[in-house]
Amino acid sequence: MPLSYQISERTLANGLRVIVNEDHRVPTVTVNLWVGVGSRHEVAGGTGFAHLFEHLMFQGSANVAGGEHFAVLMAHGARLNATTWFDRTNYFETVPTGALELALWLEADRHGRLLEAVTQENLDNQRDVVKEEKRQRYDNQPYGFALADVYATVFPEGHPYHHSTIGSMADLDAASLEDVHAFFHRYYGPDNTTLTLSGAVTAADGFAAVEKYFGGLPASAAPARGPVPALPPLTEPARLERRDDVPSDRLFIGFRLPVDDTDEFYAASAALDVLAGLSTSRAYTRLVRREQLATSVQGLAWGLVDGVSLGLITMDVAEGVDAADAEQALCEELERLAQDGPTEVELESVLAQSERAWLSALASQAERADAICGHAALHGDATFINTFLDRIAAITPQQVQQAAREYLQPRNRAVVAYLRRQDDIRAQDTQRTPDPTTSQEA
């Protein structure tokens, strides 16, 4: 049975795209905003700005004190946060219906009048917060820089996806208050933003409320650039190897995929699921269950819009196994899928898992609002949540096989290998080997 979530949309005179998904099952409303700026919009010498703004947006605006956005909404029982990614920055809160106008007022104040609160002191403070986040999530985590290494290995220098959202600390240190203000003016306008309301609000009331608080904001964003040219698959393997203090050898194997929301991308995503996306997938069955070359294998596709997407297989190599042997076994499975294609049972399992995950996500009001807002912002289609399952149900075994041939061959791979230091391995072996001069009797 086709999905039929109720979706209405309107664009304000200032360019703000507004979408309402009316759903009265729970007396709450999710407010979700996608701003068309992420790390792919940053230029050399200005990396990390999109993520910095995610932090600055909670530090006060013209009529809201620093930290008050969180405090006021949480006092009304709200759940809220924000995230930054390659293609966007998004802000979201789920509030009781009676607090909807409060949430919209707070969002409008920071989206339209942030800079009155962005002082040098505020900027310096949030730079330090970002640096501390980098220490916690990157510097002091096993494999902390692995994804950043993957991006830099899969995508060439100068490409929009070459650097991670955390950016360069040197770039942030060099940023002046004028640089920060210019970034806000360029991207944080209503004409570069999509706002979705999902929950217990009618379309008429939702549009009226958004118009009340956002309608007076002037269109201010600079014209968006078009996507960069399509980036073809690698024609020979790329490799980056690091020796580090990690629990086990781990391989990150990346591939360039077609851009998001295309039949080719969905077929490539299904191919990755057949290979490594399920506990019944080929790589997991062979490497983990049968040959015990790895303790885990996971695969996924990240849909992106700027000329390319990313496919990623992550594998934890089993203790005592040469990482090269595990990688070779995976490459054999890549070749086999391209040669034979998926079986009907494999494709049916992949599509069933995708359907389960999709329906589970849409059951959450907050996740549904994010899916609506995201696809409208990046692809212009607010009704995508109702048609996605039909799109993937149309995927054929032949399309999956073709995607495997074009995008997921061993020659197309970029490998980032995080390997344990040799002295760590020797120390562990020494601890495990009994000293022959010591009695083992109690």
C-alpha positions in Angstrom: 0.0 0.0 0.0 1.5 3.4 -1.0 2.5 5.8 1.8 0.3 8.9 2.0 1.6 11.3 4.6 -0.2 14.6 4.3 2.2 17.2 3.1 1.6 20.8 2.1 4.1 23.4 1.1 4.4 27.1 0.3 7.3 29.5 -0.4 7.3 32.9 1.4 8.0 36.1 -0.5 11.5 36.2 1.0 12.3 32.7 -0.5 11.8 30.6 2.6 10.4 27.2 1.7 7.8 26.0 4.2 6.5 22.5 4.5 3.8 21.2 6.9 3.2 17.5 7.6 0.0 17.5 9.6 -0.2 14.6 12.1 -2.3 14.9 15.2 -1.5 11.5 16.8 0.7 13.2 19.4 0.3 16.8 20.8 3.8 17.9 19.7 5.3 19.6 16.7 8.8 19.2 15.3 10.4 22.3 13.8 13.2 21.3 11.4 15.3 23.7 9.4 17.9 22.9 6.7 20.3 25.7 5.7 22.0 25.2 2.4 25.5 25.4 3.8 27.8 22.6 4.8 31.5 21.8 4.7 31.4 21.5 0.9 30.6 25.2 0.6 33.8 26.2 2.4 36.8 27.5 0.6 40.5 26.9 1.2 41.6 28.8 4.3 38.0 28.9 5.5 37.3 25.3 6.5 35.3 24.6 9.6 33.0 27.6 9.3 29.8 25.8 8.8 30.3 23.7 11.9 31.4 26.8 13.9 28.1 28.5 13.0 26.2 25.5 14.3 27.7 26.4 17.7 27.4 30.1 17.4 23.6 29.7 16.7 23.1 28.6 20.3 25.1 31.5 21.8 22.5 34.2 21.6 21.0 36.6 19.0 19.4 40.0 19.0 16.7 39.2 21.6 18.0 36.0 23.1 20.8 35.7 25.6 23.6 33.2 25.2 22.5 29.6 26.0 18.9 30.8 26.4 17.6 29.0 23.3 18.3 25.6 24.9 17.2 26.7 28.4 13.9 28.2 27.4 12.8 25.4 25.1 13.9 22.6 27.5 11.9 24.3 30.2 8.9 23.7 28.0 9.7 20.0 27.6 11.4 20.3 24.2 14.1 18.1 22.7 16.5 20.0 20.4 19.9 20.0 18.8 21.7 20.7 15.5 24.1 19.0 13.2 26.5 19.9 10.4 27.3 17.7 7.4 28.9 18.1 3.9 25.7 19.4 2.2 23.8 21.3 4.9 23.5 22.5 8.5 20.2 21.7 10.2 18.5 22.8 13.4 15.6 21.0 15.0 13.4 20.9 18.1 10.3 18.9 19.1 8.0 20.9 21.3 4.5 20.6 22.8 2.0 22.2 20.5 1.5 25.1 22.8 5.2 26.0 22.5 5.3 26.1 18.7 5.2 29.9 18.4 7.9 30.2 21.0 10.1 27.8 19.0 9.5 29.7 15.8 10.2 33.1 17.4 13.5 31.8 18.8 14.5 30.3 15.4 13.6 33.4 13.5 15.6 35.6 15.9 18.8 33.6 15.5 18.3 32.9 11.7 17.7 36.5 11.0 19.4 38.5 13.8 22.3 36.4 15.0 25.1 38.8 14.3 24.1 41.3 16.9 25.3 38.7 19.5 28.4 37.5 17.6 31.1 39.5 19.4 34.8 38.8 19.5 34.4 37.3 22.9 31.7 35.0 21.7 33.7 33.9 18.7 36.8 33.2 20.7 34.7 31.2 23.2 33.1 29.0 20.5 36.4 28.5 18.7 37.6 27.0 22.0 34.5 24.8 22.2 35.1 23.4 18.7 38.8 22.7 19.5 37.7 20.8 22.6 35.2 18.8 20.5 38.0 18.0 18.1 40.2 16.7 21.0 37.4 14.5 22.3 36.0 13.1 19.0 39.1 13.1 16.9 42.4 13.4 18.8 41.6 11.1 21.7 39.5 8.4 20.0 40.7 5.2 18.4 40.3 5.6 14.6 39.3 9.2 15.4 40.7 10.7 12.1 39.7 7.7 10.0 36.7 9.2 8.2 38.7 12.4 7.6 41.4 10.2 6.1 38.8 8.5 3.9 37.5 11.7 2.5 41.0 13.0 1.7 41.8 9.7 0.0 38.6 9.1 -1.9 38.2 12.7 -3.1 41.0 14.7 -4.7 42.5 17.9 -3.1 40.3 20.9 -3.9 37.1 18.8 -4.2 34.2 20.0 -2.0 34.2 16.7 -0.1 37.9 16.4 0.4 37.9 17.9 4.0 35.7 17.0 7.0 33.2 19.2 8.8 35.5 19.8 11.7 37.8 21.7 9.4 41.2 23.1 10.1 41.9 24.6 13.5 44.4 26.9 11.9 41.7 28.2 9.6 39.4 28.8 12.6 42.2 30.6 14.5 42.8 32.8 11.5 39.1 33.7 11.1 38.3 37.3 11.9 35.0 38.7 13.1 34.5 40.2 9.7 35.1 36.8 8.1 32.4 35.2 10.3 29.9 38.0 9.6 30.5 37.6 5.8 29.9 33.9 6.0 26.6 34.4 7.8 25.4 37.0 5.3 26.3 34.7 2.4 24.5 31.6 3.5 22.0 32.3 6.4 19.2 33.9 4.5 15.6 32.7 4.3 16.1 32.2 0.6 18.7 29.5 1.4 16.6 27.7 4.1 13.9 25.1 4.2 11.6 24.9 7.2 9.4 21.9 8.0 6.7 21.5 10.6 5.6 17.9 11.4 3.0 17.2 14.0 -0.2 18.5 15.5 -0.6 21.6 13.4 -2.8 22.3 10.4 -1.2 23.5 7.2 -3.1 26.8 7.5 -2.0 27.4 11.1 1.6 26.3 10.3 2.0 28.6 7.3 0.5 31.5 9.3 2.8 31.0 12.2 5.9 30.8 10.0 4.8 33.9 8.1 4.3 35.8 11.4 7.9 35.2 12.6 9.9 34.6 9.4 8.0 36.7 6.9 9.8 39.9 7.8 13.3 38.6 7.3 14.8 39.9 4.1 16.1 37.6 1.4 19.8 37.9 1.8 21.7 34.8 0.8 24.1 34.9 -2.2 23.0 32.8 -5.2 23.9 29.2 -4.8 26.5 27.7 -7.1 25.8 24.7 -9.2 27.2 21.3 -8.5 30.8 20.5 -9.5 31.3 18.1 -12.5 30.7 14.5 -11.8 33.6 12.7 -10.3 34.2 9.3 -11.9 35.3 6.1 -10.0 38.9 5.7 -9.2 40.7 3.7 -12.0 43.4 2.3 -9.7 43.5 1.7 -5.9 44.5 4.5 -3.6 45.9 3.8 -0.1 46.7 5.4 3.2 48.2 3.4 6.0 48.5 4.5 9.6 50.1 2.8 12.6 48.3 3.8 15.7 47.3 2.8 19.2 44.1 1.1 18.2 42.4 -2.0 19.6 42.6 -4.0 16.3 43.5 -3.5 12.7 40.6 -1.8 10.9 40.2 -1.2 7.2 38.1 1.6 5.8 37.4 1.0 2.1 35.8 3.8 0.2 34.3 4.1 -3.3 33.0 7.0 -5.4 29.3 6.5 -6.2 26.8 8.4 -8.4 25.1 11.4 -6.9 22.1 10.9 -4.5 18.5 10.5 -5.7 19.4 8.7 -8.9 18.6 5.2 -10.0 22.3 4.5 -10.3 22.9 5.6 -6.7 20.1 3.4 -5.3 21.4 0.4 -7.3 25.0 1.0 -5.9 23.6 1.3 -2.4 21.8 -2.0 -2.8 25.0 -3.6 -4.1 26.8 -2.4 -1.0 24.1 -3.9 1.2 24.4 -7.3 -0.7 28.1 -7.1 0.0 28.3 -5.9 3.5 25.1 -4.2 4.7 23.3 -7.1 6.5 24.3 -9.9 8.8 23.5 -12.3 5.9 25.6 -10.3 3.4 28.3 -12.0 1.4 31.3 -10.4 3.0 30.0 -10.9 6.5 29.1 -14.5 5.9 32.5 -15.3 4.4 34.9 -13.2 6.4 33.2 -13.3 9.8 31.2 -16.4 10.0 33.0 -18.9 7.7 36.7 -18.0 7.5 36.9 -15.8 10.6 39.2 -13.3 9.0 37.3 -10.4 10.5 35.2 -9.8 13.6 32.8 -7.3 11.9 32.1 -6.1 8.4 29.7 -3.2 7.7 28.8 -1.4 4.4 26.7 1.7 3.7 26.2 4.4 1.1 26.1 8.1 1.9 24.1 10.0 -0.7 25.7 13.4 -1.6 24.8 16.0 -4.2 28.0 17.7 -5.4 29.0 15.4 -8.3 29.6 12.2 -6.3 28.4 10.1 -3.3 30.4 7.9 -1.0 30.3 4.2 -0.4 32.1 2.7 2.6 32.9 -0.7 3.8 34.5 -1.0 7.3 36.1 -4.2 8.5 37.7 -5.1 11.8 40.4 -7.7 11.1 40.5 -10.7 13.5 43.4 -11.1 15.9 46.3 -12.9 14.3 45.0 -12.3 10.7 47.1 -10.4 8.2 45.0 -7.4 7.1 46.1 -8.0 3.5 44.5 -11.4 3.6 41.1 -10.0 4.8 41.2 -7.3 2.2 42.0 -9.8 -0.6 39.0 -11.9 0.5 36.8 -8.8 0.3 38.1 -7.9 -3.1 37.2 -11.4 -4.3 33.6 -10.8 -3.1 33.6 -7.5 -5.0 34.6 -9.3 -8.2 32.1 -12.1 -7.7 29.1 -9.7 -7.3 30.1 -7.9 -10.5 30.4 -11.2 -12.3 27.3 -13.0 -11.0 25.1 -10.3 -9.7 22.8 -10.7 -6.7 20.5 -13.6 -6.3 16.7 -12.9 -6.0 16.8 -13.8 -2.4 19.7 -11.4 -1.7 18.0 -8.5 -3.4 14.7 -9.3 -1.6 16.5 -9.3 1.7 18.1 -6.0 1.0 14.9 -4.3 0.0 13.1 -5.7 3.0 15.7 -4.3 5.3 15.5 -0.9 3.6 11.7 -0.9 3.9 11.9 -1.8 7.6 14.4 0.9 8.3 12.5 3.5 6.3 9.2 2.8 8.0 10.8 2.8 11.4 12.3 6.2 10.7 9.1 7.7 9.5 7.3 6.4 12.6 9.4 9.0 14.5 7.9 12.5 14.1 11.4 14.1 14.4 13.0 11.7 11.8 10.1 12.2 9.4 10.4 16.0 9.6 14.1 15.6 8.9 13.6 13.4 5.9 11.0 15.7 4.4 13.1 18.8 5.0 16.3 17.3 3.8 14.9 16.0 0.5 13.1 19.2 -0.2 16.2 21.2 0.5 18.6 19.1 -1.5 16.4 17.7 -4.3 13.3 20.0 -4.3 10.9 17.1 -3.5 8.9 17.4 -0.3 6.8 14.3 -1.0 9.8 12.0 -1.3 8.9 10.1 1.9 5.8 8.8 0.1 7.6 7.6 -3.0 11.0 6.3 -1.8 9.9 2.7 -1.2 8.5 2.6 -4.8 11.8 3.8 -6.1 13.8 1.1 -4.4 11.3 -1.6 -5.1 11.9 -1.0 -8.8 15.6 -1.9 -8.6 16.5 -5.0 -10.6 19.3 -7.5 -10.1 20.7 -6.3 -13.4 21.0 -2.7 -12.2 22.7 -3.9 -9.0 25.2 -6.0 -11.0 25.9 -3.1 -13.3 26.5 -0.8 -10.4 28.9 -3.3 -8.9 30.8 -3.5 -12.2 31.0 0.3 -12.6 31.6 1.5 -9.0 32.6 -1.3 -6.7 35.5 -3.2 -8.3 38.8 -3.6 -6.5 40.4 -1.1 -8.8 37.9 1.5 -7.6 38.7 1.2 -3.9 40.5 3.7 -1.7 41.8 2.0 1.4 42.5 3.7 4.7 44.2 1.1 7.0 44.5 1.7 10.7 46.9 -0.9 11.9 48.2 -1.6 15.4 51.7 -0.6 16.2 54.2 -3.5 16.0 55.4 -2.8 19.6 51.8 -3.0 20.8 51.5 -6.4 19.2 54.7 -7.7 20.6 53.8 -6.4 24.1 50.5 -8.2 23.9 52.2 -11.5 22.7 54.6 -11.2 25.6 51.8 -10.9 28.1 50.1 -13.9 26.7 53.2 -16.2 26.5 54.1 -17.8 29.9 57.6 -17.2 31.2 59.2 -20.7 30.9 61.3 -19.9 34.0 58.2 -19.4 36.2 56.3 -22.3 37.6 52.7 -22.5 36.4 51.6 -24.5 39.4 49.5 -23.0 42.1 
